Amino acid sequence: MSAHAHAALILVGHGSTVNPDSSAPTHLHADEIRRRGLFREVACCFWKEEPNMREVYEMVESEVVYIVPNFISEGYFCQQVLPRELRLDAPVTRRDGKTILYCDPVGIHPNMTRLLVQRADEVAPGVPREKTSLVIVGHGTNLNENSRKVIENQVALIRGGHYGFAEVVDAYMEEQPFVADWARLTTAPNVVVVPFFIADGLHSFQDIPVLLGMREETGAALSEMGVFHQNPHELQGRLLYYSGAIGTEALMADVILDQVNDFDAKHGISSRFSVPGSRLNESVASWLTQGRHQIGEITLSAENDGSYSLRHTADHDRDDLTPFHGAEEAREIARYDDSGKFRPLHSAPTLKRGWQLHVRDLDELRLALDFFYPAAIGCAHALEQEKLSSTPLRELLGRQTGMYRFTNTISDTQAFEMVAKTCASKNCQRRILWPLTPGQPFPADDSKSQPGAIPLLCIEACPHIVSAARKIAKETFEAKEAARIQSSPVAPQLDD
């Protein structure tokens, strides 16, 4: 893997605006790969979390970028959403001086079979396979047949591999055979259920346990409980063992690397590239020399030994701060506010206080700042170089699909009011660079300007804006239909 020391690796996950559980495995696998020093840069981006799929390119400098979807199947997201949002037109895309290589999702790699069997043994240690039924659970959807196919393939591989289980079956949340019928689908005295999901999020940690009968109602999220379900569960005369989502397995980092290697072999990718110095690091060093020591709610300090320290700007005169060390701690500090509430928007002015982070060099400093304020350094650098572009809101809303496809029906007046309310300085510190259309800029919010500070810039509207636009579009549609109800008793319904 040393052949990739010139390249960047971007892991793409789904993410969530509700809790950090959805993105946690993606971050952890990125951390592990970063620790191995196999790539010049390793970054993450998400569909519903920061950084998004457009701004992540501002976080990496490498001319060669590998993108690996941390998704289970070649379904709707991997075939439609991700290529659209990442601006990919083929497995190999050349744009803006970069070669972008789009790999297959992790869930379809052949090594997933080994991980499934290993996870089953781990969750039920000492339980004989010949007396155990293995159930692999998926979501099930009519959006794309590949979502189900990937699980059926794994079931067939485990059955054909003669791993010794009494039986191996697939089950789904929203398609037959239903996971709620696990007792009818299996016969062995022990049943191991492995969710074929990336994260222990809403479905695998909260919904499926209810369908299995482990709980009577949906409980709290894993990040709120802090512990996983205790095994075994005595249900319907059998012992049921419930596993964490397969995507949380530590060895998934190796599957990610396998997908990169497989892509190189399939497409004949050459590894003869030079490794230039970091322009972003140079910019950060230059800004600090100029006295620009603030970014958002953070104050930066250069130490005599070449290291750096960061703290909340409101804590400048405190000497009782809790010390933290290493860039990855920045992600943990930024995750919750002082009340313990999840911060899905890192640029919200709610960064908790009482900490001081120490990092050893410029590389760690830039990584820490990307955890605090994703893509902020890259965007600020690109703006200085006059190379930063933004996406008009109408263009963003126009490419939405599924339940969000109606968002672009909002009026211009509604759009201006929505942005003023949603993006107010009390909600977000980023300065908006995107217009409504190329000729219709949004009014500047002077309260977000910090003279002498490293700026926080917004080059594309975030999921909060898209959700707000959908809400407005839905309310407008329903109001119009209500007004016509007497003449049209059967009205069409907007998707929920």
C-alpha positions as CSV (number, residue, x, y, z in Angstrom):
1,M,0.0,0.0,0.0
2,S,3.0,2.3,0.1
3,A,2.2,3.0,-3.5
4,H,-0.5,5.4,-2.4
5,A,1.7,7.7,-0.4
6,H,1.1,10.3,-3.1
7,A,-2.7,10.1,-3.0
8,A,-5.7,11.1,-0.8
9,L,-8.4,8.7,0.4
10,I,-11.9,10.0,1.0
11,L,-14.4,7.7,2.8
12,V,-18.0,8.6,2.1
13,G,-20.7,7.8,4.6
14,H,-24.4,8.6,5.1
15,G,-24.2,10.6,8.4
16,S,-27.0,12.0,10.5
17,T,-28.3,15.3,11.8
18,V,-29.7,13.6,14.9
19,N,-26.8,11.7,16.5
20,P,-23.1,10.8,15.8
21,D,-23.8,7.0,15.6
22,S,-24.2,7.0,11.8
23,S,-20.8,8.6,11.0
24,A,-18.8,7.0,13.9
25,P,-17.6,3.9,12.0
26,T,-16.5,5.9,9.0
27,H,-14.5,8.2,11.2
28,L,-12.9,5.3,13.1
29,H,-11.9,3.4,9.9
30,A,-10.4,6.7,8.6
31,D,-8.5,7.1,11.8
32,E,-7.0,3.6,11.6
33,I,-6.0,4.0,7.9
34,R,-4.5,7.4,8.8
35,R,-2.5,5.9,11.6
36,R,-1.0,3.4,9.2
37,G,0.5,6.2,7.0
38,L,-0.6,4.6,3.8
39,F,-2.0,7.7,2.1
40,R,-0.8,11.3,2.0
41,E,-4.2,12.4,3.2
42,V,-7.3,10.7,4.6
43,A,-10.7,12.5,5.0
44,C,-14.4,11.7,5.4
45,C,-17.5,13.3,4.0
46,F,-21.2,12.6,4.4
47,W,-24.6,12.9,2.8
48,K,-26.3,14.3,6.0
49,E,-23.3,15.5,8.0
50,E,-20.3,17.7,7.7
51,P,-18.2,17.9,5.7
52,N,-20.4,17.5,2.6
53,M,-19.4,15.9,-0.6
54,R,-18.7,19.2,-2.4
55,E,-16.5,20.8,0.2
56,V,-14.4,17.7,1.0
57,Y,-12.4,18.4,-2.1
58,E,-11.1,21.6,-0.4
59,M,-9.7,19.4,2.4
60,V,-7.3,17.4,0.3
61,E,-4.4,18.6,-1.9
62,S,-3.3,15.4,-3.6
63,E,-3.7,15.2,-7.4
64,V,-4.9,11.7,-7.1
65,V,-8.0,11.0,-4.9
66,Y,-9.5,7.6,-4.2
67,I,-13.1,7.7,-3.1
68,V,-14.5,4.6,-1.3
69,P,-18.2,4.6,-0.4
70,N,-18.7,3.2,3.2
71,F,-22.0,1.8,2.1
72,I,-23.3,-1.7,2.1
73,S,-24.6,-2.1,-1.5
74,E,-24.4,-0.7,-5.0
75,G,-27.8,0.8,-4.6
76,Y,-29.5,4.1,-5.0
77,F,-26.9,6.1,-3.1
78,C,-23.8,4.6,-4.7
79,Q,-25.2,4.7,-8.2
80,Q,-27.0,8.0,-8.2
81,V,-26.6,10.2,-5.1
82,L,-22.8,9.9,-4.6
83,P,-21.7,10.4,-8.2
84,R,-24.0,13.3,-8.5
85,E,-22.9,15.1,-5.4
86,L,-19.2,14.3,-5.9
87,R,-19.4,15.4,-9.5
88,L,-18.2,12.1,-11.0
89,D,-18.9,11.0,-14.5
90,A,-17.1,7.6,-14.6
91,P,-15.0,5.4,-12.3
92,V,-12.1,7.6,-13.3
93,T,-12.9,11.4,-13.4
94,R,-10.4,14.1,-14.3
95,R,-11.3,17.5,-13.2
96,D,-9.6,20.7,-11.9
97,G,-6.2,19.1,-12.1
98,K,-7.2,16.0,-10.1
99,T,-7.7,12.4,-11.0
100,I,-10.6,11.1,-9.0
101,L,-11.0,7.3,-8.7
102,Y,-14.4,6.0,-7.6
103,C,-14.2,2.6,-6.0
104,D,-16.9,0.0,-5.2
105,P,-18.7,0.2,-1.9
106,V,-17.2,-1.8,1.0
107,G,-20.3,-4.0,1.4
108,I,-19.9,-5.9,-1.9
109,H,-16.2,-6.9,-1.3
110,P,-15.7,-10.7,-1.1
111,N,-13.9,-10.3,2.2
112,M,-17.2,-9.3,3.8
113,T,-18.1,-13.0,4.0
114,R,-15.1,-13.7,6.3
115,L,-16.1,-10.7,8.5
116,L,-19.7,-11.9,8.8
117,V,-18.6,-15.4,10.0
118,Q,-16.1,-13.9,12.3
119,R,-18.7,-11.5,13.8
120,A,-21.1,-14.4,14.4
121,D,-18.4,-16.3,16.3
122,E,-17.6,-13.2,18.4
123,V,-21.1,-12.5,19.4
124,A,-21.8,-16.1,20.5
125,P,-18.4,-17.4,21.8
126,G,-18.3,-21.1,22.4
127,V,-21.7,-21.7,20.9
128,P,-21.4,-24.6,18.3
129,R,-22.1,-23.5,14.8
130,E,-23.9,-26.8,14.0
131,K,-26.5,-25.7,16.7
132,T,-26.7,-22.2,15.5
133,S,-28.9,-20.4,12.8
134,L,-27.2,-17.4,11.3
135,V,-29.6,-14.6,10.2
136,I,-28.2,-11.7,8.1
137,V,-30.5,-8.7,8.3
138,G,-30.9,-5.9,5.8
139,H,-33.2,-2.9,5.3
140,G,-35.0,-4.0,2.1
141,T,-36.2,-1.4,-0.3
142,N,-37.9,-1.1,-3.7
143,L,-35.6,1.8,-4.8
144,N,-32.9,-0.6,-6.0
145,E,-32.7,-4.3,-6.3
146,N,-29.0,-4.3,-5.5
147,S,-29.8,-3.4,-1.9
148,R,-31.2,-6.9,-1.3
149,K,-29.0,-8.7,-3.7
150,V,-25.8,-8.0,-1.7
151,I,-27.3,-9.8,1.3
152,E,-28.6,-12.7,-0.7
153,N,-25.1,-13.1,-2.2
154,Q,-23.5,-13.3,1.3
155,V,-26.1,-15.9,2.4
156,A,-25.3,-18.0,-0.7
157,L,-21.5,-17.7,-0.1
158,I,-21.7,-18.7,3.5
159,R,-24.0,-21.6,2.7
160,G,-21.8,-22.7,-0.1
161,G,-18.6,-22.2,1.9
162,H,-19.7,-25.0,4.3
163,Y,-19.0,-22.9,7.5
164,G,-20.9,-25.4,9.6
165,F,-24.0,-23.3,10.6
166,A,-27.2,-25.2,11.0
167,E,-28.7,-22.8,8.5
168,V,-28.1,-19.4,7.1
169,V,-31.0,-17.1,6.1
170,D,-31.6,-13.5,5.1
171,A,-34.3,-11.3,6.5
172,Y,-35.4,-7.7,6.0
173,M,-37.1,-4.8,7.8
174,E,-39.4,-3.8,5.0
175,E,-39.5,-6.8,2.6
176,Q,-40.2,-10.5,3.0
177,P,-38.9,-12.6,4.6
178,F,-39.3,-10.2,7.5
179,V,-36.9,-10.1,10.4
180,A,-39.9,-10.1,12.8
181,D,-40.5,-13.7,11.6
182,W,-37.0,-14.9,12.7
183,A,-38.4,-17.7,14.9
184,R,-40.4,-19.2,12.0
185,L,-37.4,-18.8,9.6
186,T,-35.0,-20.7,11.8
187,T,-34.9,-24.0,13.6
188,A,-31.7,-24.2,15.7
189,P,-31.7,-23.7,19.5
190,N,-29.3,-20.8,19.1
191,V,-29.9,-17.9,16.7
192,V,-27.2,-15.3,15.8
193,V,-28.5,-12.1,14.1
194,V,-26.0,-9.9,12.3
195,P,-27.3,-6.6,10.9
196,F,-25.8,-6.0,7.5
197,F,-25.6,-2.2,8.1
198,I,-22.7,0.2,8.3
199,A,-23.4,1.7,11.7
200,D,-25.3,1.0,14.9
201,G,-27.8,3.7,14.1
202,L,-31.5,4.0,14.1
203,H,-32.2,0.8,12.2
204,S,-29.7,-1.6,13.6
205,F,-29.5,-0.4,17.2
206,Q,-33.1,0.8,17.8
207,D,-35.6,-0.6,15.2
208,I,-34.4,-4.2,14.7
209,P,-34.3,-5.1,18.4
210,V,-38.0,-4.2,18.6
211,L,-38.8,-6.4,15.5
212,L,-36.9,-9.3,17.1
213,G,-38.8,-9.0,20.4
214,M,-35.7,-7.9,22.4
215,R,-37.5,-4.7,23.3
216,E,-41.1,-3.6,23.4
217,E,-40.4,-0.1,22.1
218,T,-37.6,1.8,20.4
219,G,-35.1,2.9,22.9
220,A,-32.4,5.5,23.1
221,A,-29.5,5.7,20.6
222,L,-26.2,3.9,21.3
223,S,-24.4,7.2,21.8
224,E,-27.0,8.1,24.5
225,M,-26.9,4.7,26.2
226,G,-23.1,4.0,26.0
227,V,-23.5,0.2,26.0
228,F,-24.6,-2.3,23.5
229,H,-27.4,-4.9,24.0
230,Q,-26.5,-7.7,26.4
231,N,-26.5,-11.3,25.0
232,P,-28.0,-13.8,25.0
233,H,-31.8,-13.1,24.9
234,E,-34.2,-15.9,25.8
235,L,-37.0,-15.5,23.3
236,Q,-39.6,-18.0,22.0
237,G,-37.8,-20.9,23.6
238,R,-34.4,-20.1,21.9
239,L,-31.3,-18.2,22.7
240,L,-30.9,-15.2,20.5
241,Y,-27.5,-13.4,20.1
242,Y,-27.6,-9.9,18.6
243,S,-24.6,-8.4,16.9
244,G,-23.5,-4.9,16.3
245,A,-23.7,-3.7,12.7
246,I,-21.1,-5.4,10.5
247,G,-19.8,-2.0,9.5
248,T,-18.5,-1.4,13.0
249,E,-16.0,-4.3,12.7
250,A,-12.5,-3.0,13.1
251,L,-11.3,-5.1,10.1
252,M,-13.5,-3.0,7.8
253,A,-10.5,-0.7,7.4
254,D,-8.8,-3.6,5.6
255,V,-11.8,-4.0,3.4
256,I,-11.6,-0.4,2.4
257,L,-7.9,-0.8,1.5
258,D,-8.8,-3.9,-0.4
259,Q,-11.3,-1.9,-2.5
260,V,-8.5,0.6,-3.4
261,N,-6.1,-2.2,-4.4
262,D,-8.8,-3.9,-6.4
263,F,-9.6,-0.7,-8.2
264,D,-5.9,-0.2,-9.2
265,A,-5.8,-3.8,-10.5
266,K,-9.0,-3.5,-12.5
267,H,-8.2,-0.1,-14.1
268,G,-4.5,-0.3,-14.4
269,I,-3.8,2.7,-12.2
270,S,-0.1,3.8,-12.1
271,S,1.5,4.8,-8.8
272,R,4.3,6.9,-10.2
273,F,3.4,10.3,-8.8
274,S,5.4,13.0,-7.0
275,V,4.5,14.2,-3.5
276,P,4.6,18.0,-3.3
277,G,4.7,20.1,-0.1
278,S,1.5,21.2,1.6
279,R,0.2,24.5,0.4
280,L,-2.5,24.4,3.0
281,N,0.0,24.0,5.8
282,E,2.0,26.9,4.4
283,S,-1.1,29.1,4.4
284,V,-1.9,28.2,8.1
285,A,1.7,29.0,9.1
286,S,1.6,32.3,7.1
287,W,-1.7,33.3,8.7
288,L,-0.4,32.7,12.2
289,T,2.7,34.8,11.4
290,Q,0.4,37.6,10.3
291,G,-1.3,37.4,13.7
292,R,-4.5,35.7,12.5
293,H,-4.9,33.5,15.6
294,Q,-8.7,33.0,15.5
295,I,-11.0,30.8,13.5
296,G,-14.7,30.6,14.6
297,E,-14.8,30.1,18.3
298,I,-11.2,28.9,18.5
299,T,-7.9,30.7,19.4
300,L,-4.7,29.2,18.0
301,S,-1.2,29.6,19.6
302,A,2.2,28.5,18.3
303,E,4.5,27.1,21.0
304,N,8.3,27.5,21.2
305,D,8.9,23.8,20.4
306,G,7.0,23.9,17.1
307,S,3.8,22.5,18.5
308,Y,0.4,24.3,18.7
309,S,-2.4,24.7,21.2
310,L,-6.1,25.5,20.7
311,R,-8.8,26.7,23.1
312,H,-12.2,28.3,23.1
313,T,-11.8,32.0,22.5
314,A,-13.9,32.7,25.6
315,D,-11.4,30.8,27.7
316,H,-8.4,33.0,26.8
317,D,-7.7,33.9,30.5
318,R,-8.4,30.6,32.1
319,D,-5.7,28.3,33.6
320,D,-8.0,25.5,34.7
321,L,-8.6,24.0,31.2
322,T,-8.7,20.2,30.7
323,P,-5.8,19.1,28.5
324,F,-6.3,17.0,25.4
325,H,-3.6,15.8,22.9
326,G,-3.8,14.9,19.3
327,A,-5.9,16.0,16.3
328,E,-8.5,13.2,16.7
329,E,-9.5,14.7,20.1
330,A,-10.8,17.7,18.2
331,R,-13.6,15.6,16.7
332,E,-14.6,14.5,20.2
333,I,-14.5,18.0,21.6
334,A,-16.6,19.4,18.7
335,R,-19.2,16.6,18.9
336,Y,-21.4,17.9,21.7
337,D,-22.1,21.3,23.3
338,D,-21.8,22.2,26.9
339,S,-25.2,20.6,27.7
340,G,-24.2,17.3,26.0
341,K,-26.4,17.9,22.9
342,F,-25.1,16.6,19.6
343,R,-23.8,19.3,17.2
344,P,-24.5,18.3,13.7
345,L,-23.5,21.7,12.4
346,H,-19.9,22.4,13.5
347,S,-20.1,26.1,12.6
348,A,-22.9,26.7,15.0
349,P,-21.7,29.0,17.8
350,T,-22.2,26.3,20.4
351,L,-18.6,24.9,20.8
352,K,-18.2,23.7,24.4
353,R,-15.7,25.4,26.7
354,G,-13.2,24.3,29.3
355,W,-10.6,22.5,27.1
356,Q,-7.1,23.0,25.7
357,L,-5.9,20.9,22.8
358,H,-2.2,20.3,22.1
359,V,-1.0,19.1,18.6
360,R,2.6,18.4,17.7
361,D,2.9,20.0,14.3
362,L,1.2,21.7,11.3
363,D,-0.1,18.5,9.9
364,E,-1.9,17.7,13.2
365,L,-3.1,21.3,13.5
366,R,-4.7,21.3,10.0
367,L,-6.3,18.0,10.7
368,A,-7.7,19.2,14.0
369,L,-9.1,22.3,12.4
370,D,-10.8,20.2,9.8
371,F,-12.4,18.3,12.6
372,F,-13.6,21.5,14.3
373,Y,-14.6,23.3,11.1
374,P,-14.6,21.0,8.1
375,A,-12.9,22.3,4.9
376,A,-12.5,25.8,6.5
377,I,-8.8,25.9,5.9
378,G,-9.0,24.7,2.3
379,C,-11.8,27.1,1.5
380,A,-9.9,30.1,3.0
381,H,-6.8,29.2,1.0
382,A,-8.8,28.8,-2.2
383,L,-10.5,32.1,-1.7
384,E,-7.1,33.8,-1.4
385,Q,-6.0,32.1,-4.6
386,E,-9.2,33.2,-6.3
387,K,-10.0,29.5,-7.0
388,L,-13.0,29.1,-4.7
389,S,-16.3,28.4,-6.4
390,S,-19.8,28.1,-4.9
391,T,-23.0,26.4,-5.9
392,P,-26.2,28.5,-6.4
393,L,-29.1,27.4,-4.2
394,R,-31.3,26.8,-7.1
395,E,-28.8,24.5,-8.6
396,L,-28.5,22.6,-5.3
397,L,-32.2,22.2,-4.9
398,G,-32.6,21.3,-8.5
399,R,-30.5,18.2,-8.2
400,Q,-32.4,16.8,-5.2
401,T,-34.3,13.5,-5.7
402,G,-36.6,11.3,-3.8
403,M,-38.5,12.9,-0.9
404,Y,-36.6,16.2,-1.5
405,R,-37.3,16.6,-5.2
406,F,-40.0,19.3,-4.6
407,T,-37.6,21.6,-2.7
408,N,-36.9,23.8,-5.8
409,T,-40.6,24.8,-6.0
410,I,-40.2,27.4,-3.3
411,S,-40.5,31.0,-4.4
412,D,-37.6,33.5,-4.4
413,T,-39.2,35.4,-1.6
414,Q,-39.5,32.2,0.4
415,A,-35.9,31.3,-0.3
416,F,-34.6,34.7,0.9
417,E,-36.7,34.5,4.1
418,M,-35.6,30.9,4.7
419,V,-31.9,31.6,4.4
420,A,-32.1,34.7,6.6
421,K,-33.8,32.6,9.3
422,T,-31.9,29.4,9.0
423,C,-28.4,30.8,8.4
424,A,-28.6,33.6,11.0
425,S,-25.4,34.3,12.9
426,K,-27.0,32.8,16.1
427,N,-27.3,29.5,14.1
428,C,-24.2,29.4,12.0
429,Q,-20.9,31.3,11.8
430,R,-20.1,30.6,8.2
431,R,-20.3,33.5,5.7
432,I,-22.5,32.5,2.7
433,L,-20.8,32.7,-0.7
434,W,-23.5,31.0,-2.7
435,P,-26.3,33.0,-4.4
436,L,-29.8,32.0,-5.1
437,T,-29.0,32.1,-8.8
438,P,-25.8,33.5,-10.5
439,G,-27.4,36.9,-10.6
440,Q,-29.2,36.9,-7.2
441,P,-26.8,37.1,-4.2
442,F,-28.1,36.8,-0.7
443,P,-27.6,39.9,1.6
444,A,-24.2,39.8,3.4
445,D,-24.4,39.2,7.2
446,D,-21.8,41.7,8.6
447,S,-22.1,40.0,12.0
448,K,-20.2,37.0,10.6
449,S,-17.1,39.1,9.6
450,Q,-14.2,38.8,12.0
451,P,-11.4,41.1,10.9
452,G,-8.0,39.5,11.3
453,A,-9.5,36.0,11.7
454,I,-9.3,33.0,9.4
455,P,-12.8,33.1,7.8
456,L,-15.4,30.4,7.9
457,L,-16.9,30.2,4.4
458,C,-20.0,28.4,3.1
459,I,-19.7,27.3,-0.6
460,E,-22.9,25.2,-0.7
461,A,-26.1,25.2,1.3
462,C,-26.1,22.4,4.0
463,P,-28.7,19.7,4.7
464,H,-30.5,22.1,7.1
465,I,-31.3,24.4,4.2
466,V,-32.5,21.5,2.0
467,S,-34.8,20.2,4.9
468,A,-36.1,23.7,5.5
469,A,-36.9,24.1,1.7
470,R,-38.7,20.8,1.7
471,K,-40.8,21.9,4.7
472,I,-41.8,25.1,3.0
473,A,-42.5,23.4,-0.3
474,K,-44.7,20.8,1.4
475,E,-46.6,23.4,3.4
476,T,-47.2,25.5,0.3
477,F,-48.4,22.5,-1.7
478,E,-50.8,21.5,1.1
479,A,-52.2,25.0,1.4
480,K,-52.9,25.2,-2.3
481,E,-54.6,21.8,-2.3
482,A,-56.7,22.8,0.7
483,A,-57.8,25.9,-1.1
484,R,-59.0,23.7,-4.1
485,I,-60.5,20.9,-2.0
486,Q,-64.1,21.7,-2.9
487,S,-63.4,21.4,-6.6
488,S,-60.9,18.6,-6.3
489,P,-62.0,16.2,-3.5
490,V,-59.2,13.6,-4.2
491,A,-56.0,15.6,-4.1
492,P,-52.5,14.2,-4.9
493,Q,-50.2,13.8,-2.0
494,L,-46.6,15.1,-1.6
495,D,-44.2,12.5,-0.5
496,D,-43.5,12.3,3.2
